[in-house]
Amino acid sequence: MIETGGEAVLDTEYQGAVAASGELAPIDLVIVICTFRREKLLSLVLDSIRAQTVPPGTRISVVVSDNSDEGSAAAVVAAEAAKSPFEIRYVEAHPPNISVARNAGIRASDAPFVAFVDDDEELAPGWLEAVVNGLRTYPHDVLFGHVDTVFETTERVTPAIRQLFSRFMQAPSGQEVVAIGAPKGRGLTVGTSNSILRRATTLTDATPFDPDFGNVGGEDLDFYCRLQMRGRRFAWLPEARASEFVPASRCDPAYLRRRFYAGGQAYAEAVARNSAAPVAVRWWLRAKALVQLCLLALRYPSARRQGGAVLTDFGFRWAGVRGKLSLAQLYPVYREADGARRPAS
């Protein structure tokens, strides 16, 4: 049972997945991929989906939500759809804004189970079998899979960079996790990348992902904070593995300092918005960030002496805390990065 506005209702997706007779009911899953000018990487993730073994009683489809103005993914999707045993649907999502793309992808299907996979990821063999087994085993509203990283320039990777782009946790399958509050587990990032949702209990808002976060990131944290406040439950599913390609440009320290700053802003805004007293909580987070900055300042001499990755990660941490303290509007780090890109060939 789940709670909605104080009333108990039946979790039909979970109950439907495990029939009373003991036979497994069909699973209808749509995989939503939001993309922006990454044609080569998009082709790779679609290939990895086609290579999955489809468990008996499972129906899958794919929706590619193209967030570029020029429709750069259309040709790739058409070519992949021509050789796919399942439906691959192309939808346009305008204007460029990751929340707009996610919402368009959700609306393009009515499948009761929705998986989000990024356009720079590839699914490991057995991913689909793990997802179907997880949906039939655990009653949680959202399942989060493991994300490995493939860095183009490994020499630039620091512990903070690895944690930013990865999702991992030393915990068994089915371990409950949260978006805010109690510790989530070291290394775990609650985001849409490689996540699986039950539509009936999670995608009930007209606009699930807030466009206010669409150029800064954090729209997924805002979404999961909202779900947690409504009593929805999340679980870890490490068997569902994906790998994410991280180009050299995304490991540039200057870019990452801006990204950590924007991430700090988005974190504070998401947590405050989904609290009982948003204004008070936002100012409490600023006060907490001020204390954190003071404590960090005391560690700076040590970080400078050690240099290298320690000093680099200190800069990222400093930028993130400054973001939480900020009085400015959300910094559009994604729009800045996207404006500097060129369409992939």
C-alpha positions in Angstrom: 0.0 0.0 0.0 1.1 3.6 -0.5 -0.1 6.8 1.0 -1.5 9.6 -1.2 -2.9 12.7 0.5 -3.6 10.6 3.6 -5.5 7.9 1.7 -4.2 4.4 1.3 -4.3 3.1 -2.3 -3.1 -0.1 -3.9 0.3 -0.1 -5.6 -1.1 -1.6 -8.8 2.2 -1.8 -10.7 3.8 -3.9 -8.0 0.8 -6.1 -7.3 0.4 -6.6 -11.0 4.0 -7.7 -11.4 3.5 -10.6 -9.0 0.3 -12.4 -9.7 -1.6 -14.1 -6.9 -1.1 -17.5 -8.6 2.7 -17.1 -8.3 3.1 -16.6 -12.1 4.9 -13.6 -13.1 2.7 -11.0 -14.8 4.0 -9.1 -17.9 6.3 -6.1 -17.5 5.8 -3.2 -19.9 8.9 -0.9 -19.7 9.8 2.2 -21.7 13.4 3.4 -21.7 13.6 7.2 -22.0 16.8 8.7 -23.4 17.1 12.5 -23.4 19.7 13.7 -25.9 21.4 16.8 -27.0 23.9 16.8 -29.9 25.5 13.4 -29.1 24.8 11.3 -32.1 27.7 8.9 -31.8 27.1 8.3 -28.1 23.3 7.9 -28.7 24.0 5.2 -31.3 26.1 3.3 -28.8 23.4 3.4 -26.0 20.7 2.3 -28.5 23.0 -0.6 -29.6 23.5 -1.6 -26.0 19.7 -1.7 -25.5 19.2 -3.8 -28.6 21.8 -6.3 -27.3 19.8 -7.0 -24.1 18.2 -10.3 -23.5 14.5 -9.7 -23.1 13.1 -11.9 -20.2 9.9 -13.8 -20.9 6.7 -11.8 -20.3 8.6 -8.5 -20.8 7.8 -5.8 -23.4 10.2 -2.9 -23.9 10.1 0.2 -26.0 12.4 3.3 -26.3 11.7 7.0 -26.5 14.4 9.3 -27.6 13.7 12.9 -26.5 15.8 15.2 -28.7 16.4 18.5 -26.9 18.4 20.2 -29.8 16.8 22.9 -31.9 18.0 21.3 -35.2 16.7 17.8 -34.5 20.2 16.3 -34.7 19.2 12.9 -33.3 16.5 12.2 -35.9 18.6 10.4 -38.4 20.3 8.2 -35.7 16.9 7.2 -34.3 15.5 6.3 -37.7 18.5 4.1 -38.5 18.4 2.3 -35.2 14.6 1.9 -35.4 14.9 0.2 -38.8 17.0 -2.7 -37.3 15.4 -2.9 -33.8 13.0 -5.7 -32.8 11.2 -3.2 -30.5 9.7 0.2 -31.0 12.1 3.2 -30.9 10.2 6.4 -30.9 11.6 9.9 -31.7 10.1 13.0 -30.1 11.2 16.7 -30.2 11.6 18.6 -27.0 11.9 22.4 -27.1 13.4 24.7 -25.9 16.8 23.2 -24.8 16.2 22.4 -21.2 16.8 19.0 -19.6 13.5 19.2 -17.6 11.6 19.9 -20.9 13.3 16.9 -22.5 12.5 14.6 -19.5 8.8 15.6 -19.4 8.5 15.2 -23.2 9.9 11.7 -23.0 7.5 10.8 -20.2 4.5 12.0 -22.1 5.4 10.0 -25.2 4.5 6.7 -23.6 2.0 5.3 -21.1 4.1 2.2 -20.1 3.6 1.5 -16.4 7.4 1.3 -15.8 9.8 4.0 -16.9 13.6 3.8 -17.0 15.8 6.8 -17.6 19.1 6.2 -19.3 21.5 9.0 -20.3 22.7 9.5 -23.9 26.3 9.1 -22.9 25.7 5.7 -21.2 25.9 2.1 -22.3 23.9 -0.7 -20.6 25.9 -3.7 -19.5 24.8 -7.2 -20.5 22.1 -8.4 -18.2 20.8 -4.9 -17.4 17.3 -5.6 -18.5 17.1 -8.9 -16.7 18.3 -7.3 -13.5 15.7 -4.5 -13.9 12.8 -6.9 -14.5 13.9 -9.0 -11.6 14.1 -5.9 -9.4 10.7 -4.7 -10.3 9.2 -8.2 -9.5 11.2 -8.5 -6.2 11.1 -5.1 -4.6 8.0 -3.0 -3.8 9.9 0.3 -4.0 8.7 3.2 -6.2 12.2 3.9 -7.7 15.2 1.7 -8.2 18.7 3.1 -8.8 21.3 1.1 -10.8 25.1 1.1 -10.6 26.9 3.6 -12.9 30.6 3.1 -13.8 32.6 5.7 -15.6 34.8 5.6 -18.6 37.0 8.7 -18.6 38.6 10.0 -21.8 41.5 11.5 -19.8 42.1 9.3 -16.7 45.0 11.4 -15.6 42.7 14.3 -14.8 40.4 12.3 -12.6 40.3 13.0 -8.8 38.2 11.3 -6.2 35.6 14.1 -6.3 35.3 13.9 -10.1 34.9 10.1 -10.0 32.2 10.4 -7.4 30.4 13.1 -9.3 30.0 11.0 -12.4 29.6 7.6 -10.8 27.0 5.8 -8.7 28.2 3.1 -6.4 27.5 1.9 -2.9 28.7 -1.0 -0.8 25.3 -2.3 0.0 23.1 -5.3 -1.0 20.4 -5.2 -3.6 17.2 -3.8 -2.2 18.9 -1.6 0.3 16.7 1.4 1.0 18.1 4.8 0.1 16.8 8.4 0.5 17.2 11.7 -1.4 17.6 13.9 1.7 17.8 13.2 5.4 19.6 10.1 6.7 22.9 9.1 5.0 22.3 7.7 1.5 25.5 5.6 1.6 29.0 6.7 0.5 29.2 7.5 -3.2 25.5 7.2 -4.0 24.0 9.8 -6.2 20.2 10.0 -6.3 19.6 11.0 -9.9 17.7 10.0 -13.0 20.7 8.3 -14.7 20.1 4.6 -14.8 16.9 4.8 -12.7 13.7 2.8 -12.9 10.3 4.2 -11.8 6.8 3.0 -11.3 4.6 5.5 -13.2 1.5 5.3 -11.1 3.3 6.3 -7.9 6.0 8.7 -9.2 4.9 10.4 -12.4 1.6 11.9 -11.2 2.3 15.6 -11.6 1.5 17.4 -14.9 5.1 18.6 -15.0 7.2 16.1 -13.0 10.5 17.8 -13.7 10.7 21.6 -12.9 12.0 23.7 -15.9 13.4 26.1 -13.4 16.3 23.6 -12.9 16.6 22.7 -16.5 19.7 24.8 -17.3 21.5 24.2 -14.0 20.8 20.6 -13.1 19.2 19.4 -9.9 15.8 18.8 -11.5 16.2 15.1 -10.6 17.1 15.9 -7.0 14.1 18.3 -6.8 11.9 15.5 -8.2 13.1 12.8 -5.8 12.9 15.2 -2.8 9.3 15.8 -3.8 8.6 12.0 -4.0 10.3 11.4 -0.6 8.1 14.0 1.0 5.1 12.1 -0.4 6.3 8.9 1.2 7.7 7.2 -1.8 10.5 4.7 -1.3 13.8 4.2 -3.2 16.0 1.1 -3.4 19.5 0.2 -4.6 19.8 -2.2 -7.5 23.5 -2.8 -8.2 22.9 -5.6 -10.6 21.5 -3.1 -13.2 24.8 -1.8 -14.4 25.6 1.0 -16.9 28.8 2.8 -17.9 29.0 6.5 -18.6 31.5 8.1 -21.0 33.1 11.3 -19.6 34.9 13.4 -22.2 38.0 15.5 -21.3 36.0 18.7 -21.4 33.9 17.6 -18.5 37.0 17.1 -16.3 38.3 20.6 -16.8 38.8 22.1 -13.3 37.4 25.5 -14.3 34.2 24.0 -15.7 33.8 21.7 -12.7 34.2 24.5 -10.2 31.3 26.3 -12.0 29.3 23.0 -12.0 29.9 22.3 -8.3 28.8 25.9 -7.6 25.6 25.5 -9.6 25.1 22.1 -7.9 25.3 23.7 -4.5 22.7 26.2 -5.5 20.4 23.5 -7.0 20.8 21.3 -3.9 19.8 24.1 -1.5 16.9 25.2 -3.7 15.6 21.7 -4.1 15.8 20.9 -0.4 14.2 24.2 0.6 11.4 24.0 -2.0 10.4 20.5 -0.7 10.3 21.5 2.9 7.4 22.6 5.1 9.0 26.1 5.5 11.0 26.9 2.3 12.2 30.4 3.2 13.3 29.4 6.7 15.1 26.3 5.4 16.8 28.2 2.6 18.3 30.6 5.1 19.2 27.8 7.5 21.1 26.2 4.7 22.9 29.4 4.0 23.9 29.7 7.7 25.1 26.1 7.6 27.1 26.8 4.4 28.8 29.8 6.1 30.0 27.6 8.9 31.2 25.0 6.4 33.2 27.7 4.6 34.9 28.7 7.8 35.8 25.1 8.5 37.1 24.7 5.0 39.2 27.8 5.2 41.0 26.2 8.2 41.9 23.2 6.0 43.2 25.2 3.0 46.8 25.4 4.2 47.0 21.6 4.4 45.3 21.2 1.0 47.8 23.6 -0.5 50.8 21.8 0.9 49.5 18.5 -0.5 48.7 20.0 -3.8 47.6 17.9 -6.8 44.2 16.1 -6.5 43.7 17.2 -2.9 44.0 20.9 -3.8 41.8 20.4 -6.9 39.1 18.7 -4.9 39.3 21.3 -2.2 38.4 23.9 -4.9 35.4 21.9 -6.0 34.2 21.5 -2.4 34.7 25.3 -1.8 32.7 26.1 -4.9 29.9 23.8 -3.9 29.5 25.3 -0.5 29.6 28.8 -1.9 26.7 27.7 -4.1 24.7 26.7 -1.1 25.4 30.1 0.5 24.6 32.1 -2.7 21.9 34.7 -2.9 22.0 34.8 -6.7 19.7 33.1 -9.2 20.5 29.6 -10.3 23.6 29.6 -12.5 22.8 28.2 -16.0 25.9 26.0 -16.2 24.4 23.6 -18.7 23.3 26.3 -21.1 26.8 27.7 -20.9 28.3 24.4 -21.7 25.8 23.6 -24.4 26.4 26.9 -26.1 30.1 26.1 -26.5 29.4 22.7 -28.1 29.2 21.8 -31.7 26.9 19.2 -33.1 28.6 15.8 -33.1 29.2 14.1 -36.4 
